[in-house]
Amino acid sequence: MADLTKEQADQELAKIRPQLNSWRDAYYTKDAPVVEDNVYDKLYNQLLDLEKMYPELVTSDSPSQEVGDVTLPDFNKVTHDIPMLSMGDVFSEAELADFNDRIEKNVGHEVDYNVELKIDGLSLSLIYENGILVQGSTRGNGTIGENVTENVRTIKDIPQKLSRPLSIEVRGECFMSKKEFLRLNQERENEGQQVFANPRNAAAGSLRQLDPKVTASRKLDTFMYTIVTFDGLNVTTQHGALETLKELGFNVNPTAQVTTGLTGVKNFIERYGEIRDDLDYGIDGVVLKVDDLAIQRELGNTVKVPRWEIAYKFPPEQAES
Ligand SMILES: NC(=O)c1cc2c(N)ncc(C(N)=O)c2s1
């Protein structure tokens, strides 16, 4: 490529990057390559030449910054600036009442809870810069997770680009539906491979894959439920955060409800405890979160878990006879 001035190179790159990204997204996320490899490679090499000429023009959403289909010997690690904490568990209504009493004593009044299903999957963090997905990672030990960005790009319900050019982090659960779990295990059995024990293991084994093409061959889903950083967002409650996540293009579980104190929580637990087997995704409990985000911040976290949320756990599902 004849030497271009920096401005000419910048203009060229502004055309080449989105074209390569859309071709790559089609390849990974829609199982539908739209160009021959040699066409993609030719344009990709033009991008590399220009970025070599002017390294300062490399952007985080450039295809050259993604690992692409290289199979890594191991995952790159990421540090969670805000730790991905686990959550306290309770197993009875009495313990739930104790949790509520502690909160009311701490804040001095009754609080609203946002009540959500606890999805039986694995935690996922997604980071967007100017609305572009730049990193997907697992929880890991809560502080150090695995970089699974290329794998995340193959999950169809995760937006590669937000409906607004926001720089935010969001978190949720990656899971495999019971239907996909049965299909995958049948396929593995037909191929003489070991089957997965349950949908959660299958989801973890599919997301934590070194080869994104393997992840792309399995149908993973997500329910996003937390906005970690709120730059450019006016969100004051957890139920408002779920509405905003939906507006931004994320998949959000539709069952969440706001209750005043524990009123209604018992019914929610009983209802979903009864229809649990009919859902196409696994749940292992119900999560109560103080709905007001300012009160969440006031309550803060203990060393290990937030004070403002609790998981009410269902008894383990009866293994299918
Ligand atoms: N470890 C955690 O903090 C959470 C874990 C989960 C989970 N597995 N499913 C749903 C939610 C939710 N709706 O908030 C949470 S929160």
The ligand as a Tripos MOL2 file, in Angstrom:
@<TRIPOS>MOLECULE
LIG
   16    17     1     0     0
SMALL
NO_CHARGES

@<TRIPOS>ATOM
      1 N1        -23.2970  -14.1440   42.8490 N.am      1 LIG1
      2 C1        -24.2030  -13.2010   42.6820 C.2       1 LIG1
      3 O1        -24.1160  -12.0970   43.1350 O.2       1 LIG1
      4 C2        -25.4090  -13.5390   41.8560 C.ar      1 LIG1
      5 C3        -25.6350  -14.7100   41.2260 C.ar      1 LIG1
      6 C4        -26.8580  -14.7110   40.5070 C.ar      1 LIG1
      7 C5        -27.4010  -15.7370   39.7210 C.ar      1 LIG1
      8 N2        -26.7470  -16.9300   39.6130 N.pl3     1 LIG1
      9 N3        -28.5620  -15.5610   39.0550 N.ar      1 LIG1
     10 C6        -29.2580  -14.4110   39.1370 C.ar      1 LIG1
     11 C7        -28.7740  -13.3810   39.9220 C.ar      1 LIG1
     12 C8        -29.5710  -12.1440   39.9850 C.2       1 LIG1
     13 N4        -30.7710  -12.1290   39.3960 N.am      1 LIG1
     14 O2        -29.0990  -11.1960   40.5710 O.2       1 LIG1
     15 C9        -27.5650  -13.5340   40.5880 C.ar      1 LIG1
     16 S1        -26.6940  -12.4290   41.5820 S.2       1 LIG1
@<TRIPOS>BOND
     1     1     2 1
     2     2     3 2
     3     2     4 1
     4     4     5 ar
     5     4    16 ar
     6     5     6 ar
     7     6     7 ar
     8     6    15 ar
     9     7     8 1
    10     7     9 ar
    11     9    10 ar
    12    10    11 ar
    13    11    12 1
    14    11    15 ar
    15    12    13 1
    16    12    14 2
    17    15    16 ar
@<TRIPOS>SUBSTRUCTURE
     1 LIG1         1 GROUP 0 **** ****
